[in-house]
């Protein structure tokens, strides 16, 4: 209780007093005009008061579930070299100077801000209740530093910046959650009533977050990839979708690596999504994704040519496919990627169905395998279809079935979504069946879906065969 009381601030107290004073007055006045109106208002206020006790979480706040298996022990996805531990211990604290928050007002690239990092904690040991997952990032977001760490906003930075995060994952983590602190907010406001203290023993946190020069980025990535024992020489690149903040993109990349038990190079590209849900944010995100193509291209070439990786798997989710597809097509035509692409995984692509089909046909032969995860109960894509008035590549219409193309394994994952109150849009990272499928593709190389998952049912169509979870 003492901890709860210390979280109240002046804004919260003022808001609470205002509600207490104004609500009875309004109800008494409206009661004279009609009991129904007064009861309705009283009901709304009651709902607001009750909702104040409900946990309002950001996209990074996710409660652990009891119906999924718990990972135990040290995971291959964690930091496992003495060199990385020494680097974490020797890394100096951030400078005392204030962050450089200047931005470019024109359309020319803004100058990259000076390097800063969060204050490093001691390196994780076997006794610590958390593991550490290194995640290398690239972004064209504008810098927005906090008091203690670097940060990136939803604004466009108009230049590529790279770095590395050391993400702690609690050993009590349950697949496939991203455990983050609870946050209680006053309904319909940004006023925080109570915020749980961040604890690496219970939550995903940043132990270190630092932007790097391309040379330092390449050196540290190479060290990580060379130390891999299970996924030798591999790079895993994740491109996020709509409604994703910079921090959440890094947490998601860390969760993927940890739950896949991936011990090589984990990379993420974060384009300037607003990290909010509204029609306006949706259209804004799409334009931000499109303008980021040139920077994603630079990032993929950097990872391909300088990380020391000999093969690459790319996972794009939702709107992330909108930016990835034209970049891959451009790299194919130029022919200078200089790396073997093992797998291309298109997870619930929020891309026009015809546009996806046209580009995907051109990508045939660019990788060992291509997989499309689609569903008929993806509520996020249903909303997108309403906006664009046309089917999306990751959805399955009632008539016609999913996209089936030569060279692409289409898997209907609708049956894996059993929850009523979910969007059903992130199964690639939140469903054990799909995590196992991705792990099988990456660890054993391409295999037909039926060989990877014997339970799949083959469905014959005029365009070819696709696979379906029973």
N, C-alpha and C positions, 0 to 999 in steps of 0.2 A: 504493500500500500504506500509506503514512504517513497518508493521509487516511482510509483504512478503519480503521486502528488507533485514531485519535483519536476515533472514534465510539463505542467501547466504554465502557460505564459500569459502576458497581459492581454493579448488579442483574444485568447480563449476565454478568459474570465469575463471580459467585456461582452463577448458574443453570448455567453451563457446568461449573464445578467439581463441583456436586452431581450432574450427569448422569454425569460421568466417574467419580466415586467410587461412586455408588449402582448404576449399571447393571451393572457386572461382578458385584457382590455378589448382586443379584437373579437374574441369569442362573445363577450358580453354585448358588444355593439351589434354584432351580426345576429345574435339570438333574437333581437328585436325585429329583425327583418325576416326571420324564418328559422325554425329549429333545424331544418335539414342543412342549411348553410353552416350553422354553428357546429353541428355534429361533424360535417365534412371537414371543416377547418381543424376542429379538435383532433380528428383522425389523422390528418396530415402532420400536425405537430407531434402527435404521439408516435407516428411512424418515424419522424425525424429524430426524436429522442432515442427510440429503440435502435435506429440505424447508427447512432453515434457510438453504440457499443459494439457494432459490427466491425470486423476487420476490413479496412479499406487498404488494399495492397496495391503497390505498383506492379508493373509487369514482371519485376524481379522478385516479388514476394509470393512464395508458393508454399503452402502447408504440406509437410510430409504426409504421405499416405501409407496406410497399413496394409494395403492389398497388393503391394509389390515387393519383390525380393530385395533384401538389403545386401549391398556390397560389403565385404568384410576384408580386413587386412590391408596390406599395401597394394595399391593398384599399379599396373604397368604404365598407366597414364601419368604417374607422378614423377617429380624431379628425382633422378636416381644417379646423378653423377657428383663426385666430390667437387669437380670444377664449378658446377652451378651453386653448390652450397658455399664454397669459398667466395664466389662472386657476390652472393647475397649478404655474407657477413662483412665483406670489405667495402661494399657499396656505400658511399658517403650519404649523409642525410641531405634533404633538399636545401637549396640555398635560402637564406633569410630574406632575400629581396622579394618584393611583391610580384605576382604573376604578370606576364605581358599579355594584356587582353586586347591589344590593338587589332583592328580588322581592316580589311581592304574595302573601300567604298566603291571601287570600280569593278570592272569585270576581269581585271588582270589578277593572276595568282597572288594571294597574300603571302608575305614572308613568314616562314615557319617560325613559331615562337621558340624561345630557348628551352633547353632540356630541363625538365624537373621530374621528380618521382615522389611517390609516397615514401614516408620514412620506413626503411626496412625493419622488420622484426627479425628475431633470431631464426636461423634456418630450421625447417621442420625436422624433427627427429622421430625415431620409432616410438618415443614416449608421448609425443604430441598427439592430441586427439583430432588431427587433421592431416591431410595430404596436400601436396602442392602440385599444380598443373601449370606448366609454362604455356602461354598462348601468345603467339606473335600476331600483331595486328597491322593493318593498313587502313587508312581512312582519308577522306577528303572533307571531313567535318571541320568547322572552325574551332579553334581552341577556346575553352572557357574554363580556366583553372579555378579551383577552390582554394581554401586557405592552406590545406595540407597536402594537396595532390593535384596532378594535372587532370584535365577533363576536356571533353569535347561536346559541343552543343548540337542543335539541329540545324544551325546555320551552315552555309557552304563555305569551305575554306579555300576552294579553287586551287588546290595543290595536294599532292600526295604526301602524307606523313606516316612514318612507320615507327613501331615500337614493340615492347614486350610487356606482358602482364604476368605476374606470378599469382595465380588464383588459388586460394585455399579452399579445399573441399572437405567438409567434416567427415570423419571416418564413420559417423552415424548416418551418413547420407543414404537415402533410399532411392533406388532407381525408379523413375527417371526425373525426380524432382530437382528444382533449383531452390534450395532452402535459403530464405532471406528473412530479415527481421520483420515482425508484425508492425504495422502502422495503423493507428486509430485516428481518424479524421472527423471533424465536424461535417455532417452531410452537406454536399453541394459546395464545399469550400476547400481551400488548401490549408486550412488551419489544423495543425496536428495536435490532437489531444494527448496522445501517448505514442511514443516510438520505442520499440524494444531496442535495447543496446546490441550493437553488432558484436557477435562472438564467433570466432573461427571454429570453435568446437561444435557450433550448431548451424553456422551459416556459411554460404559462399562469400568470401571477402577477397579484397586485393591485399596481398602481402607486399607486392611491389608493382608499380605501374610507371613506366618510363618510356618517353619517345627516344628514338635512336637514329644515328646516321645510318645510311644504307650499308656501309662497311661493317658497322657494329652489329646491325641486324643480321647480315649474312653470316658473320662469324658465330654469333650465338645460336642461330638456327642450325648451322652446320654442326656445332658441338652437340646439340640436342639430337639431331637425326643420326649422327654417327654412333651415339650411345644406345640406340634402339636395339632391342634383342628380339622382339616379336614381329614388328612391322619394319623390317630393315629397309632403309633408304626411302621411306615413304613420307609424303606430305599430304595432309588433309586440309583442304581449303573450304571454309564455310562462308556463304554469302547470305545474309539475313534478308528478311522481308519487311513488309509494312509494319508500322507501329512498333518500332524497336529503337531503344536508346543505345548509346554507345556502351554503357556499362552492361546492359542486358545481353548485348551481342557477345561480349567477352565471357560472361557467365554461361551463356548457351554453348559457346565453343568449348569451354572447359568441361561442362556437363557431358557433351557429346564424347569428348576424348576420354573422360573418366569412365563413363558407362560402357564405351566401346573397348575399354582397356587398351587404348591406343598409346603406345610409348614412343612414337616418333614425333615429327614436327606438326604441331597444330597451328593453323593459320586462320584468321578471320578477316574479311573485308567489311567495314562498316561505312556505308554511305549515309548521307545526312537525312535520315528519317526523323520526322517530328516526334515519334514515340507517343502519339496520341491517336484517339479514335474519333473521327468525325468525317463527314463527306469532304469538308474543306481540307483536312489533314491528308485524307486519302489521295486527292488529286495533287496536292502539293508534294507528297511523297513520290508519286509517280514521276513528276517532272524532275525532282531531285535525283531519283534513280537514273533517269535517262542522261542527265548532265554528268553523272559520275562515271560513265563508260570509259572515258580516256584514262581515268585514274585507276580503275580496276584493271585495265589492260596493262598499265605500268606495273601494278602490283603482281599480277600473275607472271609477268616476264621476270620480275625480280626474284620471286620464289623459284621459278623454273630454272633460272640460270645461275643463281648465286647461293641458294640454300644448301646445296649439297645433296638434294633429293634426286633420286633416279626415277621415281614415278610419283604421280599425283592423282588424288581422288578429289573431285569437286562436288560439294553438296550445295544446291541453291534452293532456298525455300520461298514459296509464295512470290511476292513482287521481286525478290532477288533474281528470279529467272528472267525478268524483264531486262535487267542490266547484263546478266551473264550471257544470254543467247547471242546478241549481236557482237559482243566482245569475242566470243569463241569463233563466230563466223569470220570476223575480221582477222583473227590470229590464224585461222585455217587458210585464208586466202594469201596472207603474207608468208606463211610457212616458216616462221622463225621462233616458235615457242621452245623448241629444242629440249623437250622433255616428253617422256611417255605419259600419256593420260590413261591411267588404269580404268577409272570409273567416272562416269558423269551421272549424278543422281538428281533428278528433277522432282522435288517434293512439293506437291500441291501447287503447281505453277499458276500464278495469277497472271496469265498471258492469254491474249486472244487465241482461240483454238486454231484458226487458220494460220496466224502468224507463227505460232509454235510449230505447226506441222511443216511449214515452208522452210524454216531455218533448220529444224531437226533433221530433215532429209539431207541437207547440205553437210551436216556434221557426221554423217555416217562414215565410219572408218577412222574418225579422229581419236577414238578411245577404244579400249578393249571391250567395253560394255557400256550401255546406257539404260537407265532404269527410270520409269515414270511411275510415281505413286499418285493414284487418283482415287476419288471417292464420290459417292452420290449423296452423302450427308455432311458435306463440308459447309457449314453455315456461313463462314467468312466468304467463300467463293460464291455462295448464293446471293449474298449482298452485292458482291462485285458484279455478278451477272445482271442484277437489277440496275446498277449504275451504267454499265456499258451496253446493256440490252443485247447480250450475246453470250454464248457458252465460253467458259474458260478451259484452258488445257488441263487443269487439275480436277475438273468436275466431270461427273458422269450423268448426262441427261437421261431422263426417263425413257426416251426413245433414241435409239442410235448407238448407245454404249460409249465406252471411253475411246480415246485416240489409240489407234493401232497402226504402227508404222514399221517397215522393215528396219531391223537393227536396233529397235527399242523394245525392251521388256516392259510392258504395261501391267501393273499389278493393281487390282481393285482392292483397296484397304478398308472399304466401308464397314466390314464386319468387325474390325478391330475397335471401332468407336462404339462403346457400350454405355457411356455416360449420357445422361439427359441434358445436363446443364454445362456443356462444353461446346466450343466451336468446332471441334473435330478437325482442326486445321494444322496441327503440329505433330501428327503421329510419328513422323520420321525420328523425332527425338523423345517422344513421350510414350511410345508403345514398345514394350519389350520385344514383340515379334519383329518389328521393323528395325530396331537396334541390332537384333541378332542377324537379320538379313544383311544389313550394311556391314557388320563385322565379318560375316562370311565372305562377302564380296571382296573386302579389303585384305583379309588374311589368306584366302585361298585362291584369289583371282576369279575371273569370270566363270560362272556356272549358270546353266539354265535355271530359272526360278524353281522349277519342280525339284531339281537336284538339291537346291539350297533349303527349300521348305517343302517337304513331301506332302504336307497337308493341303497345299494349294490345289485348286480345281481349274483345269483348263477349259476355256470357253472359246468355241470356234465362231468366227464371224466371216463375213465376205472379205474383209480386209486382212484377216489373219487371226492369230491366236493371242488372247490375253489371259492373265491369270487372276484368280479370285480367292480371297480368304473365305472359307466356308462359314 
